[in-house]
Amino acid sequence: MPIKDTLAVAAMVGQVTATVALERLGPAPRLDRPGAVPPRAEAITAEWLTRVLCTDAPGAAVTDFRVLGGSDGTSSRRAIEVTYNAAGQAAGLPTRLFSKAAAGLFSRLLLGLTDIAEGEALFYNHARPALTVRSPRAFHAGFDPRTRRSLVLLEDLSVDGWTFPDPQDNTVTRADAEDMVAQLAAYHGAFWDSPRFHTDLAGLKPARRWQDALDRRAGFRSRTLRGFDRAHEVLPAGMVGRRAELYPAFHRSLDLHDASPQTLLHQDLHLGNWLRDRDGRMGLYDWQCVARGHWALDYSYAMAGALRPEDRREWEEDLLRLYLSLLGEVGVDAPSFDEAWLAYRQQPMHAFAFGLFTLGGSRLEPELQPRDYTLAAIGRIATFLDDHATLDTLSD
C-alpha cells in the first residue's frame, strides 16, 4: 500500500476507534441535529424516531419503543417495537422494525472505512423504491461520514410470516433456483445500463473501485489468501495447487466489468442472504455490499454459492436461458447465450474471494459466519471453479 494511503487509513482508524470509545464510555450522543445517526439501536430516542418515521403524518409522534432481541456479526441487528400517539396509529405507521447498525469497532472499521455503509444507505434511499423484488423496504437509512456511523430501519418481515432460514438447512430446489434467477433478472433488468448511475445513483461505486477500497483498507488480499490456506479440506484436488493464481484471476475478472453494461449488483449472494416469503418464495436481503458492474458477478455468485454442485450441473444451462429470457421481457438487449455462458464461467471469483475472506479473519475478530457454513459455501464455489476451468478462462 502506498505510504499516503497507509497514513490516511491509520488516521481514519484512529478517529473511528476514538469515536466508538467515546460512544461507549461518554455521555449519550446528541441526536437532535439534522441527519444525526444513532451509533446503535440502544441509543435511539423517541424524539429521533418521531423525526425519521412521522414526517409525512401530521401530528404523529412516537410515544414509546422497545429494543428487542437481536444478534451481532458484520453489523448489529435488533428488532424494535414502536408505539405511536393516536395520529400515528391512524396513519398506520410501522410498529415493528428491524434495525442494522455499525455499532462495534470491528463493524465500524469494516463497514464505515470501506464506504460499504454509505453504499447501503444510498441503495435503500434511492434504488430500493424503484424495485419490485422480495426484499425488505427501509423506513430510514442513515450514514454519517464524520463518525462513520450507519443505521438502517427496515420493515420487520418476520411478523408477516417471512422467514430467514438457517442456510445449512435451506436446501434449494429447482423451483427455488428459478425464483432466485427471477429475482436477479428483476433488479438487474431495472437498472441495466441505467442513466441513473450518472445522476442520483452516481455515488454507487463500480465493482472494481469498491474492491480496491477493501484491498487498501481491510487487508483483503492477505486475509483471502489466509482463508485459502485454511480451506484445503474442501477444495477440489485441481484447485489446491493454484493459490498463486487466485488473486491475479480475481482482478482480471474485475477488469471485465469495464466492457460490460453496468447494472445494480448485490455482491453478497451467499445462501444466508436469501429469505423466504410467507409462501416460501425466495427473496434477497442484506444489501450492504451493493455496487454497480457486470451482471454475471451476482449471477455466478448465486448459482455457485447456493446450489448443490450436482443440482447446479443439471440445471445451470436451463437457468441461464431463463435469466436471459426474463431480461428480454423487460426490454434489455441481453447478451447471447454463448457470451453469457463465458461470463458465467469467469465471474465467480468474487464469490470465492468473499468466502475465503470470511474464513481468513484474525482469531481476535468476531466470526462473520459460522465456520462450518463458510467452509461448505467455499467448497461449492471451488467446485464450480474447477468444473468450469474458471482460472484458465482468466489466464493471460
N, C-alpha and C positions, 0 to 999 in steps of 0.2 A: 504494500500500500504506500503511495507517495506520502512524504512527510507532512505535506499540507493537509491531506485527508486524515492522517493519523492524529494530528493535533486537533483538527475540527471535531473528530469523533470523541477524542478524550475530553474536550471541553463540554460537549453535549452530554456525555456520560456523567461527568461531574455535576453538571447543572441538574440533570434528572435525578441523580442519586440524592442530592441535597433537597430537591423538591419533595421527593417521596418521604424522606426522613422527617421533614417539617410537617407534612400531612399527617404522619403517624404520631408525632410527639408534640406538635404545636397546637395552637388554637384551631377550632373548626374553620375551614376555608370559607371565605365570603362568596356567596352565590348570588348577590344582588345586582351585579353588573351585567349588562347585555352580553350574551354569548358565553356566560360563565359555565364551566363544565365541572360537575362534581367528580372527585377523584375515585369514587366507588359508590355503590348503591347505598351503603350505610351512611354516607354523608349527605344524601338528598334531604331536602326540606319540603314541607307542604307548600311553601311560597314558591320555591323553584318549580315544583311540579305544576302548580297553577299557571305559571308563566308559559311553560312549554306544552301543556296539554289543553288549556282552556282559552287560547287566543281567539278561536273562531266561535266561541259560545258565550255571548254577552251575559255577564253576571255570574258565570260559573266559577267555582273555586274548589280546590282540594281541601277537604276538612281533616282528613286523616289518611294514613297509609301504613302498611306493614311490609317490611322486608322479610320474605320467607326463605326457605332453604335454597341451596344452590351448590355450585362446585367451582373449583379453581383449576385452571390449566393455562393455556395460552392467554386467556382472559378470565376475569372473574364473572361468573354468571349467577344471577339472583332473580327469583320471582318476586314480584311486588303486587300487593293488593291495595287498591286505591278506593277511597270513599269521597264522594262529592256532596256539595250542597244541593238543594232542590233544582237549581238551574242546571247544574252539571248532570244530575240524574236525568232530567227531562231531555237534555241534549244527547243522551246516550253515549257519553264519553266512556272510554275503556276503563274497566275496573280491575282487569288482570293484565299485568305487563311482564315482560321478560327482559332483563337488563344485561348488557355486556359492558364491562369496563376494563381499562388497562390499569388495574389497581396496584398490583405488586411491582417491585423493582424490575424483576426479570421481564414481566409482561410489558411494562412501560418502555424498557430499553428495546425489546424486540419489535413491538408494535408501533411505538412512537418514533424512535430514532430512524427506522427504516421507512417511515411515512405510510405504513400499512394502515394504521388507524385513520389517517386522513383520507385515504382512498375509500375506506369502508363508509365513512360519513358522506363522501361525495356520491357513492353508489346509492345509499338509501335516500338521500335528499333529492337526487336528480335523475337517476336511471331507473330505480325500482318502480316509481309511479307509472312508468310507461309500459311495464311488462305484465303479461298475462301468464304467470307461472305459479306453480305450487310452492310458494316460498313466503316467509313472514314479511309483513309490511312494518315499517318503522313509524312511530309517532314522534320520534325525535332522534336525531343523530348529531352529536357534537364532538368537535375536536378543537383543542386549544394548542396552537403551535408553540406558545411560550412554555407551558408546563408539560406539554405532550400528553395531557390527559385526553381520554376519549370515553364517551358513554353513549350507548345506543339503547333506546327503549323500543322494544318490539312487541307486537301482539303475541300474547301467550296462547299459541295454538293448541296446547295440551288440554285446555278447558273445553275445546270443541271436538275432542276425540282424536286429534292428530297425535302421532307417536314418533318418538326418536329412538329407533331400535338400537340395541347393542349390536355393533357391526359384526361381531363374532358370531352372532346368531341370526343375522339378517340375510338369509340365502336369496339371491337374485334369480328369479325365474325368467323365462323368455318374455312373458308379458311385462315384467318389471323392467327388463332391459329395453323393451320398446318404449315404455314410459320414459325412461331416462333419456333415450335418444330424442324423443319428442320434446322434452324439457330443454335439452341442449339446442335443438333447432329453433325453439321458440325465442330464446333470448339472443342466440346468435343471429337469427334472421331479423329480429327487431333492430339490431344495431349494425348490420352488415354494411361496411364501408360508409358509416353514418357521418353526415356533415356535423353532427353534434360533437364529434371529437375535436372540432375546431371552435366550438362555442362553449356551452355550459359544461361539457364534459372534457374540456381541454386539459384539465388537471389530472385526468386519468392517465397514469403512466403507461407507455409502451412496455411490453413484457420484458424486453431486453434491458431497458433502463430500470425497471422495477427490480430485476435480478441483480443488476450492477450495484444497487443500493444494499441489497443483502450481502453481496460479496464483500463490499467495502466495510460495512458497519456491523455485520453479525458473524464474521468469521465463517461464512457459509462453506467455502471450498474445503478448508481443513476439517470442519465438522462433518461434511458429507463423506469425505474420504475415510474418516474415522468410522463413520457408520458402515461404509462398505466393508471395512476390516471386521466389524462385529457381526456382519450379516452372512458370513461364509456358509453357515449351516443351511441357509435357504436358497442359496444361489445355484442355478444350474451349472454343471461342470464347465460348460462352454463360456461362462461369464467370469469364473473365479480368477483367471489369469489376466483379465483385461482392465485392471484397476487404472493403469496409466492412461487408458483411452477414454475414461469416463468423462472427465471434465472438458477436454477438448471437444468431444462429441456433443456434450450438453451445450456448449457455446456455439457450435456450428448449427445446432438445431434452432437456437435463438436468432442466429443470423438470417434464417429463412423467413422470419416474421416480416422482414422489410419488403419481401417480394410478394406478400400475400395481402388481400384485402383485410383491413382491420375490423375486428368486431369485439364485442364485450366478452371478457374472459373471467370466469370464476377462479380458476387456477388452483383449486384445492378440493378436487372431486373424489377424495377417498371415500370409502363406503360409510364412514362415520359422519359424513356431512350430508347424507341423504335421509330424508324423513318420509313418513307415510301419512297421507291424509286420512280422514275418517273412513274412506272406502278402501284404504290400503294402497292407494296410488302413490307412486314415487315423486318426491319433490326435493328441492335443494334448500339448504340454509348455510349460514356462516360464510358471508361474502367478504371477509376481511382481507383476502388476497386478491381482490378484484384489480384487473388491469385491462389493457386492450392489446390485441395482436391476432395471431394465426388461430383460426377455429380449431385446428387439429390438436393443439395443446390440450384444450379441455376434453375434446372427444376421445383422444387416445388415453388420457388420464382416467376417464370414467370407465372405458372398456377394459383397460389393463388392470386397474386397481380394484374394481368391484366384481368382475365376473370370474367365476372359477375357470381356470385355463381350459378344461375340457369343453365347457359351455361356450366360452369365447371362440374357440377354434371352430365349433359347429355353426355359430350364429353370426360371426363378425361380418361376412360379406353381405348377408341379407340386412343386417342392421345398418351398415354404411349406406347401402342403397336406399333404405328407408330415410335416413338422415338427409341425403341429397334430395330425395323426392319432397320431403317436408320443406326444405329451403326453397325449392322451386315453387311450391304452392303459395309462398308469401312474396314471390316476385324476385327472389335472389337469383342472380346469374351464377349458379353453383358450378364448381369445378366438375370435370368429367370424372367418371368412376376411377379410371387409371390414375389421374392426377391426385384424387382424394386418397386412393389406396397407398400411394407412395408417401403422402403427407402423414397419413395414419401410422405408417411404419416408422417414420422419422421423429415424430413428436412426443413419444412417451418419456423422453429424457428428463423433462421437468418433473413428471410424476416420480420417477426413480430417484432423482436428486432430493425431492421433498421427503420421501420415505427415509432415505439414508440420513438426511439432516436431522430428522426426528429421532432416529436411533443413535446419532453420534454426539448427543449432548454430554456435558460435564456431569460427573456424579453428584455435583453440588446443586445442579439446576433441578427445578420441578420437572417431572416427567410429562411431556406433551401428550403422549398417548400411551396406553398400556403396552409393554414390550411385546407380549405375545401377538397382539393385534398388529403392531408395526411390522414385526417380522413376517407375519402372514401376508400383509399387503406388499412388502418388498419382494417376497417370493413370487407372488402373482405377476408383478410388474417385470421382474427379472426374467421370468419365463416368457413373457411377451417379447422382450428384447431379444431373447435367444431364438424364439420361434420366427421372428421377422427379420433377423440379421440387422437389427437397428444400427448397431455400431458400424457395420460395414456400409450401410447406406449413407452414413455421415462421414466416412473416411475421406481423406484428401485424394 
